[in-house]
């Protein structure tokens, strides 16, 4: 690891009182992530099954619609990052966008699940509807998520304190998904509509959509309102620099020019293929591969409950003991292995019988490890992006958290985008699972191919990500040197 100037011995900056983020601020900052995670949960878990099995849209067209969304994200995410980095207002550069996002985001989620009756069954029109409102949903997610995460990076300059801030974000993101999971599987699909077919019954999706929209509006507005007291403490936009198309391309070029950022991007890309495939196929695996009831599928969340809380507790400790780099590498590899383990063992005939509670316990036990490792990995990468923003400031003199965190929001959406595309093509041309399939009546060879896609195939990309993450080299000592030099630069700039 090279020193930026070579002038300082390896050292660590002590955590000062100004670095400590109040617990209230951490809680409300994290609370906002529930809106984003509820959006991601309903889209990742339900839209593909809803369009492919219930509305009859081909898996390939459904995946293509989301691919168009990925292309739009490649524009809107860095665009939002650059705009929020340079936005001037008396409400700061992040909060105006956070306040503007929730209502249109909720509306776009509602419309995705409510296409006009006249186009249901019409492949082209249904494809266009799904594509348009998917793009809008992802755009309004960006409107909140990029400024929100950039704000989180600005709350503290401390190497470990940042990890604690992002731990709250990760934990509340889990709570958003947890609420959706419990409401959907225990109440709607099991209690209200189990006799009508649960997740395969179209009217069951209406209360789910309304519940999701409520979480989006309450969580995002609550976060924006109760963190507004931090606006005077956040970093100011660069003086004299306004947003322009040329400035956007220069921002992106400068960011990609950072070696550490490139390796994180590459790792995020391959990891997104693993996560996206698993998340898209999860409802197919529970319904057809494992043949679980909605009530049993709901209980699978127990593994995530344990794992995410372990991640919340252990992340800062792992960063202090092993640093962020090796934490990221190890957890990426572990997540990929354990997430595919239950399915892989079933392919070898080493899992309990389908539909049994022994099988549910078996899946939960393994998912504790995958969820815990995934939680630590997500927190670590978000914290590392803030450290990269510090290095970028030292080299360029500009604070651009928005640009760097636009990559995180982009790849969060690439996750479900690639997952939908891979799953759609696989279901149409490899698995051969038709629309209207009945659990328990799917041929064994179809289920085996489904298991191959969700098991060994998905694991490969996560292992590639772990190797790429090793290229990230900012450790605690290097970051301390960066902070020393930034502090010295600031002191010189305010001297008379």
Residue pairs with C-beta under 8 A, 6 or more apart in sequence:
1 473
1 474
1 475
1 477
1 478
3 478
3 481
4 391
4 394
4 395
4 478
4 481
4 482
4 485
5 481
5 485
8 481
8 484
8 485
10 477
10 480
10 481
11 477
11 480
11 481
11 484
12 476
12 477
12 480
13 158
13 159
13 480
13 483
13 484
15 158
15 160
15 161
16 158
19 156
19 157
19 158
19 161
20 156
20 161
21 155
21 156
21 161
21 164
21 165
24 226
25 155
25 227
25 229
25 230
26 164
26 165
26 168
27 168
28 222
28 223
28 226
28 227
29 148
29 151
29 152
29 155
29 165
29 168
29 169
29 223
29 227
30 168
30 169
30 170
30 171
30 172
30 173
31 172
31 219
31 222
31 223
31 226
32 98
32 144
32 148
32 172
32 219
32 220
32 222
32 223
32 224
32 227
33 148
33 169
33 170
33 172
33 173
33 176
33 219
33 223
34 172
34 173
34 175
34 176
34 179
34 215
34 219
35 102
35 105
35 144
35 176
35 215
35 216
35 217
35 218
35 219
35 220
35 223
36 141
36 144
36 145
36 148
36 173
36 176
36 220
37 172
37 173
37 174
37 175
37 176
37 177
38 176
38 177
38 179
38 180
38 212
38 215
38 216
38 219
39 105
39 109
39 137
39 141
39 212
39 216
40 141
40 177
40 412
40 416
41 176
41 177
41 180
41 181
41 212
42 109
42 180
42 208
42 209
42 212
43 109
43 112
43 134
43 137
43 416
44 276
44 279
44 280
44 282
44 415
44 416
44 419
45 180
45 184
45 279
45 282
45 283
46 184
46 199
46 205
46 208
46 283
47 62
47 112
47 113
47 130
47 420
48 59
48 62
48 280
48 283
48 420
48 423
48 424
49 199
49 283
49 284
49 287
50 113
50 202
50 205
51 57
51 62
51 126
51 130
52 58
52 59
52 62
52 424
52 427
52 435
53 200
53 435
53 436
53 437
54 200
54 202
55 115
55 120
55 121
55 126
55 202
56 120
56 121
56 123
56 126
56 435
57 123
57 126
57 127
57 130
58 123
58 424
58 428
59 423
59 424
59 425
59 426
59 427
59 428
60 424
60 425
60 428
60 429
61 123
61 126
61 127
61 424
62 127
62 130
62 420
62 424
63 420
63 421
63 422
63 423
63 424
63 425
64 127
64 131
64 421
64 424
65 127
65 130
65 131
65 134
66 134
66 416
66 417
66 420
66 421
67 417
67 420
67 421
68 131
68 134
68 135
69 131
69 134
69 135
69 137
69 138
69 413
69 417
70 413
70 414
70 417
70 418
72 135
72 138
72 139
73 138
73 142
73 410
73 413
73 414
73 417
74 410
76 138
76 139
76 142
77 142
77 146
77 406
77 407
77 409
77 410
77 413
78 248
78 251
78 252
78 403
78 406
78 410
79 248
80 97
80 142
80 143
80 146
80 147
80 402
80 406
81 146
81 150
81 251
81 400
81 402
81 403
81 404
81 405
81 406
82 243
82 247
82 248
82 251
82 252
82 400
82 402
82 403
83 97
83 243
83 402
84 93
84 94
84 97
84 146
84 147
84 150
84 402
85 93
85 150
85 237
85 238
85 251
85 398
85 399
85 400
85 401
85 402
85 403
86 93
86 237
86 238
86 241
86 242
86 243
86 247
87 93
87 94
87 96
87 97
87 237
87 243
88 237
89 96
91 99
91 228
91 231
92 231
92 234
93 147
93 234
93 236
93 237
94 147
94 148
94 150
94 151
94 234
95 147
95 151
95 224
95 227
95 228
95 231
97 143
97 144
97 146
97 147
98 144
98 147
98 148
98 151
98 220
98 223
98 224
99 221
99 224
100 143
101 140
101 141
101 143
101 144
101 220
102 144
102 216
102 217
102 219
102 220
102 221
103 217
104 136
104 140
104 143
105 137
105 140
105 141
105 143
105 144
105 216
105 220
106 212
106 213
106 216
106 217
107 213
108 133
108 136
108 137
108 140
109 137
109 209
109 212
109 213
109 216
110 209
110 210
110 213
111 133
112 130
112 133
112 134
112 137
113 205
113 206
113 208
113 209
114 209
115 126
115 129
115 130
116 129
118 125
119 125
119 126
119 129
120 126
138 413
141 409
141 413
142 406
142 409
142 413
144 220
145 405
145 409
145 412
146 402
146 405
146 406
146 409
147 402
148 223
149 169
149 382
149 385
149 401
149 405
149 408
149 409
150 401
150 402
150 404
150 405
151 227
151 230
151 234
151 401
152 165
152 166
152 169
152 382
152 386
153 162
153 385
153 386
153 389
153 401
153 404
153 405
154 234
154 235
154 399
154 401
155 162
155 165
155 230
155 234
156 162
156 165
157 390
157 483
157 486
159 319
159 387
159 476
159 479
159 480
160 316
160 319
160 320
162 383
162 386
162 387
163 315
163 316
163 319
163 324
163 379
163 380
163 383
164 316
166 379
166 382
166 383
166 386
167 311
167 312
167 315
167 316
167 379
168 312
169 379
169 382
170 308
170 311
170 312
170 375
170 378
170 379
170 382
171 308
171 309
171 312
174 304
174 308
174 375
176 215
176 219
177 304
178 301
178 304
178 305
179 215
180 208
180 211
180 212
180 215
181 298
181 301
182 298
182 301
183 208
183 211
184 208
184 298
185 294
185 295
185 297
185 298
185 301
186 294
186 295
186 298
188 204
188 207
188 208
189 198
189 199
189 204
189 294
189 297
189 298
190 198
190 293
190 294
190 295
190 298
192 204
192 207
193 201
193 203
193 204
194 293
194 294
194 295
196 203
196 204
197 204
198 204
198 294
199 283
199 287
199 294
200 287
235 399
235 401
238 398
238 399
241 247
241 398
251 400
251 403
252 403
254 392
254 396
254 400
255 261
255 392
255 400
255 403
255 404
255 407
256 262
256 265
258 388
258 391
258 392
259 471
259 473
260 384
260 388
260 391
260 471
260 472
260 473
260 474
261 385
261 388
261 404
261 407
262 471
263 468
263 469
263 470
263 471
263 472
264 381
264 384
264 385
264 388
264 407
264 469
264 472
265 407
265 411
266 465
266 468
266 471
267 328
267 332
267 381
267 465
267 466
267 468
267 469
267 472
268 381
268 407
268 408
268 411
268 414
268 465
269 411
269 414
269 465
270 461
270 462
270 464
270 465
270 468
271 332
271 336
271 411
271 461
271 462
271 465
272 411
272 412
272 414
272 415
272 418
272 419
273 418
273 419
273 422
273 458
273 461
273 462
274 335
274 336
274 339
274 458
274 459
274 460
274 461
274 462
274 465
275 374
275 415
275 419
275 462
276 414
276 415
276 416
276 417
276 418
276 419
276 420
276 422
277 418
277 419
277 422
277 423
277 453
277 454
277 457
277 458
277 461
278 339
278 340
278 419
278 454
278 458
279 415
279 416
279 419
280 416
280 419
280 420
280 422
280 423
281 419
281 423
281 450
281 453
281 454
283 297
284 423
284 427
284 433
284 450
285 343
285 450
285 454
286 292
286 296
286 297
286 300
287 297
287 439
288 433
288 437
288 439
288 442
288 447
288 450
289 343
289 346
289 447
289 450
289 451
289 454
290 354
290 355
290 359
290 363
291 354
291 355
291 439
291 440
292 300
292 354
292 355
292 359
292 360
293 355
296 355
296 357
296 360
299 360
299 364
300 360
300 363
300 364
300 367
302 364
303 363
303 364
303 365
303 366
303 367
303 368
303 370
303 371
304 367
304 371
306 368
306 371
306 372
307 367
307 368
307 369
307 370
307 371
307 372
307 373
307 374
307 375
308 371
308 372
308 375
310 368
310 372
310 375
311 371
311 372
311 373
311 374
311 375
311 376
311 378
311 379
312 375
312 379
314 372
314 376
315 327
315 375
315 376
315 379
315 380
318 327
318 376
318 380
319 327
319 380
319 383
319 476
320 476
322 330
323 475
323 476
324 380
324 383
324 384
324 387
324 472
324 474
324 475
325 469
325 470
325 472
325 473
325 474
325 475
327 376
327 377
327 380
328 377
328 380
328 381
328 384
328 469
328 472
329 466
329 467
329 469
329 470
330 466
331 373
331 374
331 376
331 377
331 380
332 377
332 462
332 465
332 466
332 469
333 462
333 463
333 466
334 369
334 370
334 373
335 370
335 373
335 374
335 377
335 462
336 458
336 459
336 461
336 462
336 463
336 465
336 466
337 459
337 462
337 463
338 366
338 367
338 369
338 370
338 373
339 367
339 370
339 374
339 458
339 459
339 462
340 454
340 455
340 456
340 458
340 459
341 366
341 370
342 351
342 362
342 363
342 366
342 367
343 451
343 454
343 455
344 451
344 455
344 456
344 459
345 351
346 451
347 448
347 451
347 452
347 455
347 456
351 359
351 362
352 358
352 359
352 362
353 359
381 408
382 405
382 408
384 472
384 474
385 401
385 404
385 405
385 407
385 408
386 401
386 404
387 474
387 479
387 482
388 404
388 474
389 399
389 400
389 401
389 404
390 479
390 482
390 483
390 486
391 474
391 479
391 482
392 398
392 400
392 404
393 399
393 400
393 486
394 482
394 485
394 486
394 489
422 453
423 453
426 449
426 453
427 433
430 449
430 453
431 446
431 449
431 450
431 453
432 446
432 449
433 442
433 446
433 450
